[in-house]
Amino acid sequence: MVQPVPADVTARVDAADSTLQNPRTAVIALGGNLGNRLETLQGAVDALEDTPGVRVKEVSPVYETEPWGVPEGSQPPYFNAVVVVRTTLPPSSLLERAHAIEEAYLRERTEHWGPRTIDVDIVSYDAYVSDDPVLTLPHPRAHERAFVLVPWHDVQPAAVLPGRGTVAELLAAVGEGGVRRRGDVELRLPE
């Protein structure tokens, strides 16, 4: 499991955050189709909140989707959600934390579009645009993926994906097919 950050460290970082003039908003997509999907997604939300310099502000409903890019029935369905955070971390540090969360949940990268316990992707970081192959922002395929756009639209209906347009317009273009809201489960916003 991801180790929690000591309360005194979080308190110091939060105090520093209030003096910073420029915290950023980042949108993070979560997904997983192995193990206890809901428990793993909640663990990722909690780990993000436990990160100094990161505050979880919004958590979308949970959606169930069929795996993308693989033959039908070859993998179990995914749980997907989107988290909106305010952060003072630079994108590279936020990516390091995302990878640490994946590692803590034993994410294996052995197969392209393979099954996974958790996927933590930075979809956007304010209006920041980067073509760095390590962290391309905004996420290069987010505009094509209903499993990202539907939950993002739920929590930020007026959101804009930099360089692509509004989330509402992008969602209208790709449609909501294959994305089913799970009203019987939910992620908790950290207290």
C-alpha positions as CSV (number, residue, x, y, z in Angstrom):
1,M,0.0,0.0,0.0
2,V,1.0,3.6,-0.5
3,Q,2.5,4.9,2.7
4,P,0.6,7.9,4.1
5,V,2.5,11.2,4.4
6,P,2.9,12.2,8.1
7,A,0.3,14.7,9.3
8,D,2.9,17.3,10.3
9,V,4.4,17.3,6.8
10,T,1.0,17.6,5.2
11,A,0.2,20.5,7.6
12,R,3.4,22.3,6.7
13,V,2.8,21.9,3.0
14,D,-0.8,23.0,3.3
15,A,0.3,26.1,5.2
16,A,2.8,26.8,2.5
17,D,0.1,26.3,-0.2
18,S,-2.0,29.1,1.2
19,T,0.9,31.5,0.7
20,L,1.6,30.5,-2.9
21,Q,0.0,32.6,-5.5
22,N,-0.3,30.0,-8.2
23,P,-1.6,26.6,-7.3
24,R,-2.6,24.6,-10.5
25,T,-5.6,22.5,-11.3
26,A,-4.8,19.0,-12.7
27,V,-7.3,16.4,-13.9
28,I,-6.3,12.8,-13.3
29,A,-8.0,9.7,-14.8
30,L,-8.1,6.5,-12.8
31,G,-8.9,3.1,-14.1
32,G,-8.4,-0.6,-13.2
33,N,-9.8,-4.0,-14.1
34,L,-8.0,-6.4,-11.8
35,G,-8.6,-7.1,-8.1
36,N,-11.0,-5.1,-6.0
37,R,-11.4,-2.3,-8.5
38,L,-13.3,0.1,-6.1
39,E,-10.9,-0.4,-3.2
40,T,-8.0,0.3,-5.5
41,L,-9.5,3.4,-7.0
42,Q,-10.3,4.7,-3.5
43,G,-6.8,3.9,-2.4
44,A,-5.5,6.0,-5.3
45,V,-7.7,8.9,-4.4
46,D,-6.6,8.7,-0.8
47,A,-2.9,8.5,-1.8
48,L,-3.3,11.6,-4.0
49,E,-4.8,13.5,-1.0
50,D,-2.0,12.3,1.2
51,T,0.6,13.8,-1.1
52,P,2.1,17.1,0.1
53,G,1.2,19.8,-2.3
54,V,-1.9,18.0,-3.6
55,R,-5.5,18.5,-2.5
56,V,-8.3,16.5,-4.0
57,K,-11.1,18.8,-4.9
58,E,-13.6,16.7,-6.9
59,V,-14.1,13.0,-7.5
60,S,-16.4,11.8,-10.3
61,P,-18.9,9.0,-10.1
62,V,-17.6,5.5,-10.9
63,Y,-18.1,4.2,-14.5
64,E,-17.8,0.6,-15.8
65,T,-16.3,0.2,-19.3
66,E,-15.1,-2.5,-21.5
67,P,-11.4,-2.6,-22.1
68,W,-10.2,-0.3,-24.9
69,G,-8.0,-1.5,-27.7
70,V,-8.3,-5.3,-27.1
71,P,-10.6,-8.0,-28.4
72,E,-14.0,-8.1,-26.7
73,G,-14.2,-10.4,-23.7
74,S,-10.4,-10.8,-23.5
75,Q,-10.3,-8.9,-20.2
76,P,-12.6,-8.0,-17.3
77,P,-14.4,-4.6,-17.4
78,Y,-12.8,-1.5,-16.0
79,F,-13.9,0.8,-13.3
80,N,-13.0,4.4,-14.3
81,A,-13.2,7.8,-12.6
82,V,-11.7,11.2,-12.8
83,V,-10.2,13.2,-9.9
84,V,-9.7,17.0,-10.0
85,V,-6.8,18.2,-7.8
86,R,-5.3,21.6,-6.9
87,T,-1.5,21.2,-6.7
88,T,1.7,23.2,-6.2
89,L,3.7,20.3,-7.6
90,P,5.2,20.6,-11.1
91,P,3.8,18.2,-13.6
92,S,7.0,16.0,-13.4
93,S,6.5,15.5,-9.6
94,L,2.8,14.8,-10.0
95,L,3.7,12.1,-12.6
96,E,6.2,10.6,-10.1
97,R,3.5,10.4,-7.5
98,A,1.1,8.8,-10.1
99,H,3.7,6.2,-10.9
100,A,4.4,5.5,-7.1
101,I,0.6,4.9,-6.6
102,E,0.6,2.5,-9.6
103,E,3.7,0.7,-8.2
104,A,2.1,0.4,-4.7
105,Y,-0.9,-1.4,-6.3
106,L,1.5,-3.7,-8.2
107,R,0.7,-2.2,-11.7
108,E,2.6,-4.2,-14.3
109,R,3.5,-2.8,-17.7
110,T,4.1,-6.0,-19.6
111,E,1.5,-5.7,-22.3
112,H,0.3,-2.7,-24.3
113,W,-3.4,-2.1,-23.2
114,G,-3.0,-5.1,-20.9
115,P,-5.1,-5.7,-17.8
116,R,-4.1,-3.6,-14.8
117,T,-4.8,-3.1,-11.1
118,I,-4.6,0.7,-11.5
119,D,-3.8,3.3,-14.2
120,V,-3.2,6.8,-12.9
121,D,-3.0,9.3,-15.9
122,I,-2.6,13.0,-15.8
123,V,-5.1,14.2,-18.3
124,S,-4.4,17.9,-18.0
125,Y,-2.5,20.4,-15.9
126,D,-4.1,23.8,-16.2
127,A,-3.5,25.0,-19.7
128,Y,0.0,23.5,-19.8
129,V,1.0,22.0,-23.1
130,S,4.0,19.7,-23.5
131,D,5.2,17.2,-26.2
132,D,7.7,15.7,-23.9
133,P,7.5,11.9,-24.5
134,V,7.8,11.2,-20.8
135,L,4.8,13.4,-20.0
136,T,2.8,14.7,-22.9
137,L,0.2,17.2,-21.8
138,P,-2.7,17.2,-22.2
139,H,-2.9,13.5,-22.5
140,P,-2.6,12.7,-26.2
141,R,-5.6,10.4,-26.4
142,A,-8.0,11.8,-23.8
143,H,-10.1,13.6,-26.4
144,E,-10.9,10.2,-28.0
145,R,-11.9,8.3,-24.8
146,A,-15.4,8.4,-23.5
147,F,-14.2,6.7,-20.3
148,V,-12.2,9.9,-19.5
149,L,-14.6,12.5,-21.0
150,V,-17.8,11.2,-19.3
151,P,-16.6,11.3,-15.7
152,W,-14.7,14.5,-16.3
153,H,-17.8,16.2,-17.7
154,D,-19.7,15.0,-14.6
155,V,-17.4,17.0,-12.3
156,Q,-16.5,19.9,-14.6
157,P,-19.1,20.4,-17.3
158,A,-17.5,23.6,-18.6
159,A,-13.9,22.1,-18.6
160,V,-11.6,22.6,-21.6
161,L,-9.0,20.2,-22.8
162,P,-6.2,22.5,-24.0
163,G,-5.7,22.5,-27.7
164,R,-8.8,20.2,-28.3
165,G,-11.9,22.1,-27.1
166,T,-14.5,21.8,-24.4
167,V,-15.0,18.5,-22.8
168,A,-18.8,18.7,-23.7
169,E,-17.9,19.2,-27.4
170,L,-15.4,16.3,-27.3
171,L,-17.9,14.1,-25.6
172,A,-20.6,14.9,-28.1
173,A,-18.1,13.9,-30.9
174,V,-17.1,10.5,-29.4
175,G,-20.4,9.6,-27.7
176,E,-21.0,7.8,-24.4
177,G,-21.2,4.3,-25.8
178,G,-19.8,1.6,-23.6
179,V,-19.6,3.8,-20.6
180,R,-22.1,2.8,-17.9
181,R,-22.5,4.7,-14.6
182,R,-22.3,2.5,-11.5
183,G,-24.9,3.9,-9.1
184,D,-24.3,1.1,-6.6
185,V,-20.7,2.1,-5.8
186,E,-19.0,5.4,-5.2
187,L,-15.6,7.0,-4.3
188,R,-15.4,9.2,-1.3
189,L,-13.9,12.6,-1.4
190,P,-11.2,12.6,1.2
191,E,-12.0,14.6,4.4
